[in-house]
Amino acid sequence: MTTTFQVPDIEASRLPALLEAMPKAELHMHIEGSLEPEMIFRLAQRNGVKLSYASVEELRKAYAFTDLQSFLDIYYAGASVLLTEQDFYDMARAYLDRAVADNVVRSEMFFDPQTHTERGVAMETVINGLHRACVDAEREQGISAALILCFLRHLSEDSALQTLEAALPFRDRFIGVGLDSSEVGNPPEKFARVFARCRELGLHLVAHAGEEGPPEYVWSALDVLHVERVDHGVQSVRDPALMQRLAKDRIALTVCPLSNEKLCVFPRLADHNIRQLLDAGLVATVNSDDPAYFGGYMNTNFTRLFAEAPGLTARHAYQLAFNSLEASFAERADKERWQQQLRSVFEKA
């Protein structure tokens, strides 16, 4: 579905406030990547976990990444403080509170159970803590929140299949599955069997592809895994036929600007290709990925992107927000309600 709404001319000086006010969905956010250094230290103290860093400041200084793997190394170290159901609840609730402040009306959060079960944390502990936070945040603050279970692609497909089976008793508490972690050398087709099983179960399917990996990985995610959304996907511009396919089939790309800059996918936000994606008719969206590590949550991603990437206008802002709501896995009635709210924000701007 595309929008026929004629976005009014809006002065550039008024755009930052509009970016912050517009309702939006976040479709690419790893909940473990929302662990701020202060919470890592608080949970470490609560659980008696010894950290390799002497202070919050020393840990934050370590957030200087050269590529995806250098980030993942510290990401997994940070997750080591998560041991109890309350830990997972506190982490997710802190993120959801922040999302509400950024006018996120729908959040579909990724979580990595293998990161925790390999440390002896029970699947039930992980899912119940996260799910309870989603339920409480929706009841108390009105945000619609759901969980997507991600498989770690640097591990084996057998490990992914075992993880799926362990999660099935809690099938009512997550809406889909994804594929994340080290992309290069771990193509989507490595996980063909587990995604086929998930498709049989009626789960929504997404996968990271085309962040550091080549366009061929995006093709594989589409044609082998049959994903409904591609996470990242920015390398798709290297393949004109792929760009046409993504536009024709309305496959959403969950783009993460600050993450792309921090992990050196693009040297600067000024070099980002999101306008190229939008102008080619692709369903691009803006997301925060791992906001505690990459320097910003949703509104910071929007405001910095629009301040630094050339040529982005109110029309692009509206399209990005509309795309996010449309590409969510929420009920149609909810999508239409949020899209009407979005239109009202722009009409009053």
C-alpha positions as MATLAB code, in Angstrom:
seq = 'MTTTFQVPDIEASRLPALLEAMPKAELHMHIEGSLEPEMIFRLAQRNGVKLSYASVEELRKAYAFTDLQSFLDIYYAGASVLLTEQDFYDMARAYLDRAVADNVVRSEMFFDPQTHTERGVAMETVINGLHRACVDAEREQGISAALILCFLRHLSEDSALQTLEAALPFRDRFIGVGLDSSEVGNPPEKFARVFARCRELGLHLVAHAGEEGPPEYVWSALDVLHVERVDHGVQSVRDPALMQRLAKDRIALTVCPLSNEKLCVFPRLADHNIRQLLDAGLVATVNSDDPAYFGGYMNTNFTRLFAEAPGLTARHAYQLAFNSLEASFAERADKERWQQQLRSVFEKA';
ca = [
       0.000    0.000    0.000;
       1.320    3.445   -0.905;
       0.094    6.794    0.318;
      -1.703    9.306   -1.890;
      -1.545   12.037    0.771;
      -0.071   15.274   -0.580;
       2.493   16.328    2.010;
       2.363   20.112    2.500;
       5.451   22.262    2.025;
       7.132   22.512    5.412;
      10.060   24.773    6.205;
      13.308   22.977    6.968;
      13.521   24.713   10.353;
      10.275   23.031   11.409;
      11.300   19.573   10.274;
      13.122   18.408   13.452;
      10.039   18.981   15.614;
       7.898   17.186   13.047;
      10.260   14.206   12.937;
       9.987   13.879   16.693;
       6.200   14.317   16.829;
       5.161   11.969   14.029;
       3.896    8.514   15.048;
       6.189    5.758   13.824;
       6.907    2.046   14.114;
      10.277    0.579   15.022;
      10.845   -2.692   13.185;
      14.565   -3.293   13.682;
      15.729   -3.022   17.272;
      17.674   -5.673   19.181;
      16.485   -5.468   22.761;
      19.877   -6.579   24.073;
      21.304   -3.638   22.137;
      19.285   -1.214   24.265;
      21.329   -2.037   27.378;
      22.819    1.297   28.412;
      26.151    1.141   30.296;
      24.434    2.362   33.463;
      21.984   -0.560   33.357;
      24.766   -3.025   32.540;
      26.584   -1.974   35.713;
      23.366   -1.973   37.757;
      22.450   -5.501   36.662;
      26.032   -6.712   37.096;
      25.952   -5.500   40.684;
      22.518   -7.040   41.273;
      23.629  -10.404   39.907;
      27.235  -10.464   41.100;
      28.652  -10.475   37.561;
      32.266   -9.334   37.184;
      32.758   -6.917   34.273;
      35.973   -6.234   32.366;
      35.459   -2.478   32.711;
      36.054   -0.440   35.844;
      33.369    2.182   35.234;
      30.456    3.268   33.088;
      32.758    5.786   31.401;
      35.381    3.157   30.565;
      32.713    0.887   29.058;
      31.226    3.700   26.976;
      34.690    4.570   25.624;
      34.937    0.996   24.317;
      32.066    1.713   21.919;
      34.442    2.474   19.042;
      33.686   -0.101   16.369;
      35.400   -0.718   13.049;
      32.942   -3.292   11.704;
      30.071   -5.563   12.689;
      32.254   -8.142   14.433;
      34.018   -5.612   16.668;
      30.595   -4.491   17.830;
      29.282   -8.019   18.367;
      32.201   -8.863   20.645;
      31.241   -6.161   23.136;
      27.507   -6.693   22.565;
      27.695  -10.292   23.780;
      29.826   -9.258   26.744;
      27.174   -6.722   27.776;
      24.413   -9.325   27.557;
      26.209  -11.476   30.145;
      24.595   -9.484   32.972;
      21.099  -10.714   32.013;
      20.255  -13.663   34.260;
      16.749  -13.370   35.725;
      13.266  -12.744   34.362;
      13.302   -9.374   36.106;
      16.520   -8.434   34.270;
      14.857   -9.016   30.901;
      11.758   -7.175   32.052;
      13.752   -4.158   33.258;
      15.749   -3.981   30.029;
      12.680   -4.155   27.779;
      10.652   -1.766   29.903;
      13.432    0.836   29.849;
      13.514    0.652   26.050;
       9.720    0.814   25.694;
       9.545    3.860   27.975;
      12.108    5.524   25.725;
      10.207    4.482   22.599;
       7.000    6.054   23.919;
       8.888    9.316   24.470;
       9.945    9.177   20.789;
       6.323    8.704   19.646;
       6.895    5.101   18.618;
       3.397    3.584   18.517;
       4.485    0.079   17.473;
       7.689   -1.771   18.335;
       8.643   -5.210   17.028;
      11.655   -6.109   19.140;
      14.292   -8.667   18.206;
      15.702  -10.916   20.912;
      18.515  -13.489   20.750;
      17.688  -16.482   22.970;
      20.872  -18.364   22.037;
      22.923  -15.546   23.577;
      21.310  -16.450   26.889;
      20.521  -20.169   26.742;
      24.189  -20.871   25.957;
      24.964  -19.216   29.316;
      22.469  -21.459   31.119;
      19.565  -18.996   31.195;
      16.259  -20.768   30.542;
      14.196  -19.920   27.459;
      11.228  -19.348   29.754;
      13.175  -16.722   31.713;
      14.035  -14.766   28.576;
      10.650  -14.829   26.879;
       8.511  -14.317   29.969;
      10.489  -11.283   31.130;
      10.338   -9.619   27.713;
       6.684  -10.500   27.142;
       5.604   -9.176   30.522;
       7.274   -5.852   29.738;
       5.385   -5.668   26.418;
       2.060   -6.359   28.125;
       2.641   -3.830   30.906;
       3.864   -1.107   28.541;
       0.829   -1.537   26.292;
      -1.581   -1.459   29.231;
       0.044    1.508   30.959;
       1.340    3.595   28.044;
      -0.550    2.463   24.962;
       2.434    1.329   22.892;
       1.849   -1.794   20.805;
       4.808   -4.129   21.317;
       5.681   -7.583   19.997;
       8.666   -9.934   19.969;
      10.618  -11.506   17.086;
      12.930  -14.401   17.978;
      16.248  -14.199   16.112;
      18.631  -17.020   15.298;
      22.371  -16.336   15.519;
      23.765  -16.986   12.046;
      27.321  -17.651   13.211;
      25.979  -20.768   14.969;
      24.734  -23.892   13.187;
      21.279  -24.441   11.729;
      20.894  -27.403   14.094;
      21.337  -24.967   16.983;
      18.655  -22.754   15.452;
      16.280  -25.707   15.091;
      16.866  -26.677   18.726;
      16.238  -23.085   19.773;
      12.967  -23.023   17.850;
      11.766  -26.223   19.476;
      12.667  -24.879   22.923;
      10.677  -21.722   22.197;
       7.534  -23.388   20.841;
       5.898  -23.828   24.270;
       5.828  -19.992   24.296;
       4.626  -19.660   20.691;
       1.880  -17.226   21.747;
       4.483  -14.774   23.036;
       6.403  -14.033   19.824;
       5.103  -13.203   16.355;
       7.985  -14.137   14.092;
      11.600  -15.135   13.615;
      14.641  -13.355   12.246;
      18.299  -13.940   11.452;
      21.099  -11.786   12.866;
      24.751  -11.725   14.058;
      27.807  -12.077   11.778;
      26.558  -11.742    8.204;
      29.615  -12.260    5.994;
      30.298  -15.954    5.504;
      26.895  -16.959    6.865;
      24.467  -16.641    3.932;
      20.713  -16.899    4.493;
      20.439  -20.267    2.728;
      22.381  -21.792    5.628;
      19.066  -21.570    7.514;
      16.666  -22.823    4.834;
      15.286  -25.719    6.899;
      14.542  -23.769   10.047;
      12.837  -20.967    8.117;
      10.749  -23.541    6.215;
       9.653  -24.958    9.572;
       8.797  -21.484   10.858;
       6.771  -20.795    7.729;
       4.783  -23.987    8.372;
       4.084  -22.703   11.889;
       2.654  -19.458   10.529;
       5.372  -17.247   11.973;
       6.345  -13.976   10.313;
       9.762  -14.187    8.640;
      12.481  -11.509    8.467;
      16.264  -11.657    8.077;
      19.317   -9.430    8.146;
      20.771   -9.243    4.645;
      22.722   -6.719    2.618;
      24.283   -4.816    5.525;
      27.880   -5.918    5.028;
      26.937   -8.896    2.868;
      26.404   -8.664   -0.909;
      23.121   -8.244   -2.808;
      23.151  -12.017   -3.363;
      22.320  -12.420    0.319;
      19.185  -10.321   -0.173;
      18.132  -12.494   -3.127;
      18.663  -15.573   -0.962;
      16.649  -14.116    1.919;
      13.785  -13.485   -0.517;
      13.885  -16.665   -2.601;
      15.175  -19.281   -0.147;
      13.921  -18.025    3.213;
      10.832  -16.249    1.794;
      11.160  -13.316    4.180;
       8.489  -10.629    4.399;
      10.978   -7.875    5.316;
      14.710   -7.446    4.796;
      16.644   -6.036    7.743;
      19.178   -3.448    6.520;
      19.298   -4.231    2.788;
      21.297   -1.108    1.912;
      23.653   -3.050   -0.386;
      20.681   -3.713   -2.681;
      21.528   -0.549   -4.629;
      24.433   -2.452   -6.186;
      21.972   -4.638   -8.124;
      19.397   -2.842  -10.332;
      17.356   -6.017  -10.843;
      17.143   -6.502   -7.088;
      16.023   -2.910   -6.614;
      13.225   -3.511   -9.118;
      12.204   -6.705   -7.337;
      12.083   -5.045   -3.926;
      10.031   -2.149   -5.279;
       7.626   -4.380   -7.228;
       6.986   -6.781   -4.345;
       6.816   -3.999   -1.723;
       9.416   -5.691    0.467;
      10.247   -3.359    3.333;
      13.866   -2.586    4.218;
      14.460   -1.829    7.895;
      17.328    0.637    7.539;
      19.398    1.741   10.546;
      21.244    5.021    9.780;
      23.313    5.534   12.949;
      24.236    1.859   12.994;
      25.393    2.084    9.368;
      27.599    5.037   10.240;
      28.937    3.547   13.480;
      29.836    0.223   11.817;
      31.400    1.979    8.808;
      28.858    0.708    6.266;
      28.823    4.365    5.175;
      31.654    6.743    6.108;
      29.182    9.471    7.113;
      25.430    9.929    7.280;
      25.901   12.412    4.443;
      26.850    9.404    2.290;
      23.823    7.292    3.243;
      21.711    5.934    0.394;
      18.277    6.047    2.047;
      17.072    8.810   -0.279;
      18.148    6.699   -3.247;
      16.095    3.804   -1.862;
      13.023    5.981   -1.339;
      13.280    7.702   -4.712;
      13.474    4.273   -6.372;
      10.127    3.404   -4.807;
      11.413    1.019   -2.140;
       9.640    0.633    1.200;
      12.510    1.954    3.320;
      12.079    2.598    7.050;
      14.238    4.143    9.798;
      15.181    2.171   12.920;
      17.734    2.294   15.745;
      19.194   -1.280   15.627;
      21.267   -1.264   18.849;
      20.621    2.240   20.202;
      22.718    2.036   23.365;
      25.790    1.217   21.290;
      25.211    3.298   18.161;
      24.462    6.691   19.651;
      20.725    7.140   19.463;
      17.154    5.914   19.627;
      14.491    6.519   16.976;
      14.190   10.293   17.058;
      17.953   10.769   17.087;
      18.225    8.529   14.020;
      15.617   10.641   12.240;
      16.906   14.072   13.265;
      20.561   13.331   12.531;
      19.753   11.650    9.226;
      17.667   14.591    8.045;
      20.247   17.093    9.265;
      23.191   15.414    7.554;
      21.963   13.435    4.525;
      21.321   15.783    1.602;
      17.972   16.309   -0.071;
      15.639   14.790    2.509;
      12.361   16.685    2.853;
       9.064   16.506    4.721;
       7.782   14.266    1.928;
      10.540   11.736    2.686;
       9.812   11.985    6.421;
       6.140   11.227    5.881;
       6.948    8.310    3.577;
       9.420    6.786    6.040;
       6.922    6.953    8.897;
       4.064    5.691    6.710;
       6.255    2.838    5.458;
       7.117    1.779    8.999;
       3.484    1.597   10.050;
       2.453   -0.209    6.868;
       5.331   -2.721    7.055;
       4.619   -3.639   10.664;
       2.926   -6.920   11.495;
       0.183   -5.133   13.421;
      -3.518   -5.539   12.689;
      -4.849   -3.611    9.678;
      -7.192   -1.528   11.854;
      -4.268   -0.416   14.025;
      -2.154    0.473   10.985;
      -4.933    2.621    9.540;
      -5.507    4.381   12.860;
      -1.817    5.234   13.215;
      -1.589    6.345    9.594;
      -4.492    8.710   10.154;
      -2.669   10.091   13.209;
       0.430   10.538   11.042;
      -1.543   12.435    8.441;
      -3.037   14.690   11.111;
       0.422   15.583   12.432;
       1.524   16.685    8.959;
      -1.709   18.542    8.224;
      -1.248   20.596   11.411;
       2.475   21.248   10.858;
];
